[in-house]
């Protein structure tokens, strides 16, 4: 089996916890590719302008990526953790340091 990697195309699910304890899901896609200086570049559809630069680490025993986007007036802080088989990632996005993280996850296309 190949080493798990974030690089590829993903079906992306974003959601927030509702009062009933369920997750409200919106489906979109994202693409992660090789970037510069050992980083990854994340592009999210349907917005062609939404991009983020991610640094990769495996300090936790899982492959992790953290980074931020440079969109609009504020930056989005991103954290991803890849499953050991490379088929799924879980993560969160924070629009500012004081905001609660918004859960999201990806399933490989």
SULURJO-V630203 format. One record per helix or strand of 2 or more residues. SS is the DSSP state (~ for helix, > for strand). FROM is the first residue (numbers start at 0). LEN is the number of residues. Records with the same first field share a line. If there is no record, write none. Layout:
BEGIN
SS=FROM-LEN + FROM-LEN
END
This chain:
BEGIN
>=7-10 + 22-12 + 39-6 + 50-7 + 63-6 + 76-6 + 87-7 + 101-7
END
